[in-house]
Amino acid sequence: MDKEDKNNVINLFNKTANGGDIESQRFFKGFPYVKIMKDENGNYFKEEALREYAEKCFYIVTVMKKNGIGVGLYKYKVPYQALLKFLNEFRYNKSYGEVIDIERYIPEDLA
């Protein structure tokens, strides 16, 4: 991400523009979160539309693995439906390597 892109990123965990807290900083099992109820146009989210969108997305999961000379990065294209199964392969040490990045990949026809 270059400098210009970083300036366009919104940190949802900072205070809002009017100085108030967003949902007064909530936590789930020690992790901060923000609850979002409406889209950018002010419309409430529709469960079916969100599910259809998610099912068309993929995740690029970067895994660091040691090899003979050092470490290598392996990038996996994982469909939405298989993401938790894929991550659990590393969580329960069934596969070696360390997940170091997860990036959402949106096919061009969805953008």
CNS distance restraints for C-alpha pairs under 8 A (distance, minus, plus):
assign (resid   1 and name CA) (resid   5 and name CA) 5.91 0.50 0.50
assign (resid   1 and name CA) (resid   6 and name CA) 6.58 0.50 0.50
assign (resid   2 and name CA) (resid   6 and name CA) 6.42 0.50 0.50
assign (resid   3 and name CA) (resid   7 and name CA) 6.49 0.50 0.50
assign (resid   4 and name CA) (resid   8 and name CA) 6.81 0.50 0.50
assign (resid   5 and name CA) (resid   9 and name CA) 6.69 0.50 0.50
assign (resid  12 and name CA) (resid  22 and name CA) 7.79 0.50 0.50
assign (resid  12 and name CA) (resid  34 and name CA) 7.00 0.50 0.50
assign (resid  13 and name CA) (resid  22 and name CA) 7.44 0.50 0.50
assign (resid  13 and name CA) (resid  25 and name CA) 7.50 0.50 0.50
assign (resid  13 and name CA) (resid  32 and name CA) 7.95 0.50 0.50
assign (resid  13 and name CA) (resid  33 and name CA) 7.70 0.50 0.50
assign (resid  13 and name CA) (resid  34 and name CA) 7.24 0.50 0.50
assign (resid  14 and name CA) (resid  21 and name CA) 7.69 0.50 0.50
assign (resid  14 and name CA) (resid  22 and name CA) 7.86 0.50 0.50
assign (resid  15 and name CA) (resid  19 and name CA) 5.76 0.50 0.50
assign (resid  15 and name CA) (resid  20 and name CA) 5.81 0.50 0.50
assign (resid  15 and name CA) (resid  21 and name CA) 5.01 0.50 0.50
assign (resid  15 and name CA) (resid  22 and name CA) 6.39 0.50 0.50
assign (resid  16 and name CA) (resid  20 and name CA) 5.53 0.50 0.50
assign (resid  16 and name CA) (resid  21 and name CA) 6.11 0.50 0.50
assign (resid  16 and name CA) (resid  22 and name CA) 6.34 0.50 0.50
assign (resid  21 and name CA) (resid  25 and name CA) 6.91 0.50 0.50
assign (resid  22 and name CA) (resid  34 and name CA) 7.11 0.50 0.50
assign (resid  23 and name CA) (resid  34 and name CA) 6.89 0.50 0.50
assign (resid  23 and name CA) (resid  35 and name CA) 7.24 0.50 0.50
assign (resid  25 and name CA) (resid  32 and name CA) 6.73 0.50 0.50
assign (resid  25 and name CA) (resid  33 and name CA) 7.12 0.50 0.50
assign (resid  25 and name CA) (resid  34 and name CA) 7.27 0.50 0.50
assign (resid  26 and name CA) (resid  32 and name CA) 5.69 0.50 0.50
assign (resid  26 and name CA) (resid  33 and name CA) 5.83 0.50 0.50
assign (resid  26 and name CA) (resid  34 and name CA) 6.98 0.50 0.50
assign (resid  27 and name CA) (resid  31 and name CA) 5.11 0.50 0.50
assign (resid  27 and name CA) (resid  32 and name CA) 4.31 0.50 0.50
assign (resid  27 and name CA) (resid  33 and name CA) 5.82 0.50 0.50
assign (resid  28 and name CA) (resid  32 and name CA) 6.43 0.50 0.50
assign (resid  28 and name CA) (resid  33 and name CA) 7.13 0.50 0.50
assign (resid  37 and name CA) (resid  44 and name CA) 6.01 0.50 0.50
assign (resid  37 and name CA) (resid  45 and name CA) 6.53 0.50 0.50
assign (resid  38 and name CA) (resid  42 and name CA) 5.32 0.50 0.50
assign (resid  38 and name CA) (resid  43 and name CA) 5.11 0.50 0.50
assign (resid  38 and name CA) (resid  44 and name CA) 4.31 0.50 0.50
assign (resid  38 and name CA) (resid  45 and name CA) 5.61 0.50 0.50
assign (resid  39 and name CA) (resid  43 and name CA) 5.46 0.50 0.50
assign (resid  39 and name CA) (resid  44 and name CA) 6.35 0.50 0.50
assign (resid  39 and name CA) (resid  45 and name CA) 6.34 0.50 0.50
assign (resid  45 and name CA) (resid  49 and name CA) 7.89 0.50 0.50
assign (resid  45 and name CA) (resid  50 and name CA) 7.33 0.50 0.50
assign (resid  46 and name CA) (resid  50 and name CA) 6.27 0.50 0.50
assign (resid  47 and name CA) (resid  51 and name CA) 6.25 0.50 0.50
assign (resid  48 and name CA) (resid  52 and name CA) 6.18 0.50 0.50
assign (resid  49 and name CA) (resid  53 and name CA) 6.18 0.50 0.50
assign (resid  50 and name CA) (resid  54 and name CA) 6.14 0.50 0.50
assign (resid  51 and name CA) (resid  55 and name CA) 6.19 0.50 0.50
assign (resid  52 and name CA) (resid  56 and name CA) 6.69 0.50 0.50
assign (resid  53 and name CA) (resid  57 and name CA) 6.76 0.50 0.50
assign (resid  53 and name CA) (resid 110 and name CA) 7.93 0.50 0.50
assign (resid  54 and name CA) (resid  80 and name CA) 6.47 0.50 0.50
assign (resid  55 and name CA) (resid  79 and name CA) 7.57 0.50 0.50
assign (resid  55 and name CA) (resid  80 and name CA) 5.69 0.50 0.50
assign (resid  55 and name CA) (resid  81 and name CA) 6.66 0.50 0.50
assign (resid  56 and name CA) (resid  79 and name CA) 7.83 0.50 0.50
assign (resid  56 and name CA) (resid  80 and name CA) 7.39 0.50 0.50
assign (resid  56 and name CA) (resid 106 and name CA) 7.66 0.50 0.50
assign (resid  56 and name CA) (resid 107 and name CA) 7.61 0.50 0.50
assign (resid  56 and name CA) (resid 110 and name CA) 7.94 0.50 0.50
assign (resid  57 and name CA) (resid  79 and name CA) 6.53 0.50 0.50
assign (resid  57 and name CA) (resid  80 and name CA) 5.96 0.50 0.50
assign (resid  57 and name CA) (resid 104 and name CA) 7.13 0.50 0.50
assign (resid  57 and name CA) (resid 105 and name CA) 6.07 0.50 0.50
assign (resid  57 and name CA) (resid 106 and name CA) 5.19 0.50 0.50
assign (resid  57 and name CA) (resid 107 and name CA) 6.72 0.50 0.50
assign (resid  58 and name CA) (resid  77 and name CA) 6.42 0.50 0.50
assign (resid  58 and name CA) (resid  78 and name CA) 5.48 0.50 0.50
assign (resid  58 and name CA) (resid  79 and name CA) 4.37 0.50 0.50
assign (resid  58 and name CA) (resid  80 and name CA) 5.39 0.50 0.50
assign (resid  58 and name CA) (resid 104 and name CA) 6.07 0.50 0.50
assign (resid  58 and name CA) (resid 105 and name CA) 5.04 0.50 0.50
assign (resid  58 and name CA) (resid 106 and name CA) 6.51 0.50 0.50
assign (resid  58 and name CA) (resid 107 and name CA) 7.94 0.50 0.50
assign (resid  59 and name CA) (resid  76 and name CA) 7.84 0.50 0.50
assign (resid  59 and name CA) (resid  77 and name CA) 5.75 0.50 0.50
assign (resid  59 and name CA) (resid  78 and name CA) 5.11 0.50 0.50
assign (resid  59 and name CA) (resid  79 and name CA) 6.24 0.50 0.50
assign (resid  59 and name CA) (resid  80 and name CA) 6.77 0.50 0.50
assign (resid  59 and name CA) (resid  83 and name CA) 7.47 0.50 0.50
assign (resid  59 and name CA) (resid 102 and name CA) 6.46 0.50 0.50
assign (resid  59 and name CA) (resid 103 and name CA) 5.52 0.50 0.50
assign (resid  59 and name CA) (resid 104 and name CA) 4.47 0.50 0.50
assign (resid  59 and name CA) (resid 105 and name CA) 5.31 0.50 0.50
assign (resid  60 and name CA) (resid  75 and name CA) 6.23 0.50 0.50
assign (resid  60 and name CA) (resid  76 and name CA) 5.47 0.50 0.50
assign (resid  60 and name CA) (resid  77 and name CA) 4.74 0.50 0.50
assign (resid  60 and name CA) (resid  78 and name CA) 6.26 0.50 0.50
assign (resid  60 and name CA) (resid 102 and name CA) 5.78 0.50 0.50
assign (resid  60 and name CA) (resid 103 and name CA) 5.12 0.50 0.50
assign (resid  60 and name CA) (resid 104 and name CA) 6.23 0.50 0.50
assign (resid  60 and name CA) (resid 105 and name CA) 6.43 0.50 0.50
assign (resid  61 and name CA) (resid  75 and name CA) 5.57 0.50 0.50
assign (resid  61 and name CA) (resid  76 and name CA) 5.15 0.50 0.50
assign (resid  61 and name CA) (resid  77 and name CA) 6.58 0.50 0.50
assign (resid  61 and name CA) (resid  78 and name CA) 7.08 0.50 0.50
assign (resid  61 and name CA) (resid  99 and name CA) 7.06 0.50 0.50
assign (resid  61 and name CA) (resid 100 and name CA) 7.82 0.50 0.50
assign (resid  61 and name CA) (resid 101 and name CA) 5.83 0.50 0.50
assign (resid  61 and name CA) (resid 102 and name CA) 4.56 0.50 0.50
assign (resid  61 and name CA) (resid 103 and name CA) 6.46 0.50 0.50
assign (resid  62 and name CA) (resid  73 and name CA) 6.39 0.50 0.50
assign (resid  62 and name CA) (resid  74 and name CA) 5.59 0.50 0.50
assign (resid  62 and name CA) (resid  75 and name CA) 4.46 0.50 0.50
assign (resid  62 and name CA) (resid  76 and name CA) 6.43 0.50 0.50
assign (resid  62 and name CA) (resid  99 and name CA) 5.94 0.50 0.50
assign (resid  62 and name CA) (resid 100 and name CA) 5.80 0.50 0.50
assign (resid  62 and name CA) (resid 101 and name CA) 5.06 0.50 0.50
assign (resid  62 and name CA) (resid 102 and name CA) 6.36 0.50 0.50
assign (resid  63 and name CA) (resid  73 and name CA) 5.66 0.50 0.50
assign (resid  63 and name CA) (resid  74 and name CA) 5.14 0.50 0.50
assign (resid  63 and name CA) (resid  75 and name CA) 6.38 0.50 0.50
assign (resid  63 and name CA) (resid  76 and name CA) 7.93 0.50 0.50
assign (resid  63 and name CA) (resid  97 and name CA) 5.98 0.50 0.50
assign (resid  63 and name CA) (resid  98 and name CA) 5.30 0.50 0.50
assign (resid  63 and name CA) (resid  99 and name CA) 4.37 0.50 0.50
assign (resid  63 and name CA) (resid 100 and name CA) 5.73 0.50 0.50
assign (resid  63 and name CA) (resid 101 and name CA) 7.23 0.50 0.50
assign (resid  64 and name CA) (resid  71 and name CA) 6.52 0.50 0.50
assign (resid  64 and name CA) (resid  72 and name CA) 5.74 0.50 0.50
assign (resid  64 and name CA) (resid  73 and name CA) 4.72 0.50 0.50
assign (resid  64 and name CA) (resid  74 and name CA) 6.37 0.50 0.50
assign (resid  64 and name CA) (resid  97 and name CA) 5.44 0.50 0.50
assign (resid  64 and name CA) (resid  98 and name CA) 5.15 0.50 0.50
assign (resid  64 and name CA) (resid  99 and name CA) 6.37 0.50 0.50
assign (resid  64 and name CA) (resid 100 and name CA) 6.65 0.50 0.50
assign (resid  65 and name CA) (resid  71 and name CA) 5.44 0.50 0.50
assign (resid  65 and name CA) (resid  72 and name CA) 5.44 0.50 0.50
assign (resid  65 and name CA) (resid  73 and name CA) 6.44 0.50 0.50
assign (resid  65 and name CA) (resid  74 and name CA) 7.43 0.50 0.50
assign (resid  65 and name CA) (resid  96 and name CA) 6.98 0.50 0.50
assign (resid  65 and name CA) (resid  97 and name CA) 4.50 0.50 0.50
assign (resid  65 and name CA) (resid  98 and name CA) 6.60 0.50 0.50
assign (resid  66 and name CA) (resid  70 and name CA) 5.73 0.50 0.50
assign (resid  66 and name CA) (resid  71 and name CA) 4.21 0.50 0.50
assign (resid  66 and name CA) (resid  72 and name CA) 6.32 0.50 0.50
assign (resid  66 and name CA) (resid  97 and name CA) 7.26 0.50 0.50
assign (resid  67 and name CA) (resid  71 and name CA) 5.48 0.50 0.50
assign (resid  67 and name CA) (resid  72 and name CA) 6.83 0.50 0.50
assign (resid  78 and name CA) (resid  82 and name CA) 6.41 0.50 0.50
assign (resid  78 and name CA) (resid  83 and name CA) 6.05 0.50 0.50
assign (resid  78 and name CA) (resid  86 and name CA) 7.61 0.50 0.50
assign (resid  79 and name CA) (resid  83 and name CA) 6.33 0.50 0.50
assign (resid  82 and name CA) (resid  86 and name CA) 6.05 0.50 0.50
assign (resid  83 and name CA) (resid  87 and name CA) 6.20 0.50 0.50
assign (resid  84 and name CA) (resid  88 and name CA) 6.06 0.50 0.50
assign (resid  85 and name CA) (resid  89 and name CA) 6.55 0.50 0.50
assign (resid  86 and name CA) (resid  90 and name CA) 7.38 0.50 0.50
assign (resid  87 and name CA) (resid  91 and name CA) 6.28 0.50 0.50
assign (resid  87 and name CA) (resid  99 and name CA) 7.97 0.50 0.50
assign (resid  88 and name CA) (resid  92 and name CA) 5.93 0.50 0.50
assign (resid  89 and name CA) (resid  93 and name CA) 6.30 0.50 0.50
assign (resid  89 and name CA) (resid  94 and name CA) 5.14 0.50 0.50
assign (resid  89 and name CA) (resid  95 and name CA) 5.63 0.50 0.50
assign (resid  90 and name CA) (resid  94 and name CA) 6.01 0.50 0.50
assign (resid  90 and name CA) (resid  95 and name CA) 5.31 0.50 0.50
assign (resid  90 and name CA) (resid  96 and name CA) 6.52 0.50 0.50
assign (resid  90 and name CA) (resid  97 and name CA) 6.89 0.50 0.50
assign (resid  90 and name CA) (resid  98 and name CA) 7.06 0.50 0.50
assign (resid  90 and name CA) (resid  99 and name CA) 7.54 0.50 0.50
assign (resid 106 and name CA) (resid 110 and name CA) 6.47 0.50 0.50
assign (resid 106 and name CA) (resid 111 and name CA) 6.70 0.50 0.50
assign (resid 107 and name CA) (resid 111 and name CA) 6.81 0.50 0.50
